């Protein structure tokens, strides 16, 4: 039972805190990529794309930290492509353009957003409905007095043959709260696992354990970064 409550707390925290991370990640991804691609023909888009990829590393790190509590296992740090030690500042700045994990971070910012919105909405509304239903006997009388004719639950209690007394209405609301409380861990666990597994697949695909020591070099990628560097320097 203690393990269930602990996992429920971890899943709830993940779903509720995931939206504040997913929102800026989505805005940076869409805005930076759209502006960068739209202006790449005049070479201004190249540094914009590089800056977008660098900005996403921080948000990706924040999203990665949350995964251990949901998945129950530590998530390895990703491997980011590094420029050579003697590389110029401009070349270091443009290195993310040739880095696979940086582009996966950008993809995560796009596809994670709808899942984060759904998970946040379900977690918040389910928790609110559960607490409100379980606590109904404590405050329901205020609603009945203010509404005069009741709050609508008496129609259900009459249909069940319980009458329309405050005790019957409170019992129905409390029973509904118990059902929602029993389903709460299962529902939130499903949403949390779906979002966390997707995030792990994108944010930890290229880890340090999969890469050799030192900077990873690719002739084609290096040539492209060099060409961009020369164009920007000449501009």
N, C-alpha and C positions, 0 to 999 in steps of 0.2 A: 504493500500500500504506500509506504514511504517513497519507494522508487517511482510509483505512478505519479504521485504528487510532484516529485522532483522533476520528472520528465515533462509534466504538464506545465510547470513553471518555466522550464527551458524553452518549450515549444511556444508558449504564449509570449515570452520575452522576444523570441526570434521573429515571430510574425508581427508583433506590434512595433518593434524597432526596425524592422526591415524596410518599411515604407519610407521613413525619413532618409534612409541611405539610397533607396532605389529612385526616389524622385530626382535629386540632383544628378545622379548618375545618368538617368534617362535624358534630362535636359542637356547635360554636357555632351552626351553621345549624339543626340539628334542635331543639336545646334552646331557643335564643332564639326561633325562629319559633313553636314549639309553645306556649311559655309566653306569648309576646306575643299570639298569636291567642286563646289561651284566656282571657286577662285583658283583652282589648281592650274588652269590654263595660263594664268598670268604669274604663276609661281608663288603668289601670296598664300595659296591654299596649302602649300607644302609645310611651312612652319606652323600654320594653324592646325593641321592634322597632327603634327608632332606634339604640339602643346596639348591637344586634346588627349592623345594617348598617354602623355605624362600625367595629366590631371586625373585620368581614370585609374592610375595605379593606386592612389590614395584611397579612393572609394572602393576599389576592388579589395584592397587590404582590409578595410573595415568590414566588407561583406564576408571575407574569408574567415575573419576572427570569430564570427558568429556560428560557424558551421560545426565546430567541435561539440558544442552543447547539444545540438540536435542529432548529429550523426553518431555521437558517442566515441569517436576516434579523432585524434589530432589530424589536421589537414596540413600537408607539407607546403612550404613556401614555394612559389613558382620560380622558374628560372627566367630572368630577363637578359636579353642580349646586351652585352657590354662592348663599348668601343675599346680600341687598343689604348694602352697607357699614354702613348705619345700623340693621340688624336687631338685635333683642334676642338675648341669649345663648340663650334658650329656642327662639327661631325658628331660630337657627343649628343648634342641636342637633337639631331636628326636620326640617331640610331634606332629609336623606337619604331620608325617607319619600316625597318627590316626585322622587327621582332614579332614572332608569332603570338606569344602570350599577350602582348600589348593589344593586338587586334582581337584576341579572344575576350579580353576585358571589355573592349568596346561592344562586342556582340552580347556579352552578359548584361551590360547597361541597357540594351534594347529589349532583350527577351525576358529579362527578370522583372521588368516593371509591371506588366499585367498580372503576373503571379503574386508580386508583392502587394499590389492593390487588392486583389481578391483575398489573400491571406489576412491582410490587415482588417478588411471589412468584416470578414467572417469571425475572426478572433474577437474583435471589439463588440460586434453585435451579439455574438453568442454568449460572451461573458456577461454583457449588460442584461440580456434577456434572462439568463439563468439566475443572476443575483436578484433581479427585480421580481421574478416569480417566487423564489424561495422566501424573500422578505415581504411578500404581499400581505400576509396576515398582520404585519406591523404597521403598514401605512394604508391599506386598502380602505379602511373606514373613512379616511379623509376624502378619497375620491368619491365614495358613495354619498357622503354628505354634500360635497360640492356639486356633484352631478344631479343629485336628487333621485333620478330613476335608476341609478346604478351605472356600471361601466361596461355592460354588455356580457360579462361572464355569467350573469344569472340566466341568460337564454340557454347556455350550455348545461347549467346545472338543472334547469327545469326539464330539458330534453333527457337528461340522465335519470330524472326522477328524484333528484336530491332536494328539490325545492329551490327557493331563491334567498335563503337566509345568508347572513354574512359568513357563518361557519361553513356552509356548503361552498360558497364562492372561494373562500380562503383555502379550503381543502383542495379544490380543483386547481387553483393557481399553484399551490405548493407541490401537488403531484406532478404538474407540468414542469415545474422547476427541477424536481428530482430526475425526471426523464432527461431533461437537457443537461443536467449535471453529469449523469452517467455517460451521455454521448459526447460530452465536451472533450475528454482526453482523446477519444478516437478521431473526432473530426479535426481537431487542431493538429494531431499527429500526422494525419494524412496530408494536410496542407503544408505543414512544416517539412516533411520528408520530400514532397514533390519539389518544393522550392530549393531546399538544401542540396538535393542530389543534382539538380540542374546547375546550381551555382558551383558545386564541386567539380562538375565536369568541365566547366568553362574557366573557372578561376585557378584550378590546380592541375591543369592538363600537362603542362610542361614544367616539371619540378626540377630542383637542383640535383636530385638523385638520378634524373634521366639525362643530365647534360654533363659534358666533360668539364674539367676545371679550366678556369681562365675564359677569355672571351671566345665566343663561338663565331666563326667566320664563314661566310658564304661568298664566293667570288661574284656571283650575279648580284646579290644584295649589296655588297660592298661597292661594286661598280655603279649601281644605281644611286646610292647615297653620295658617292663621289661626284657623279654628274650633277645631282641636285645642288650639292655644295658649291660647285664651280659656277652654276647658273646664278645662285643667290649672291655669291661674292661679286660676280660681274654686274649684277643689277644695281 
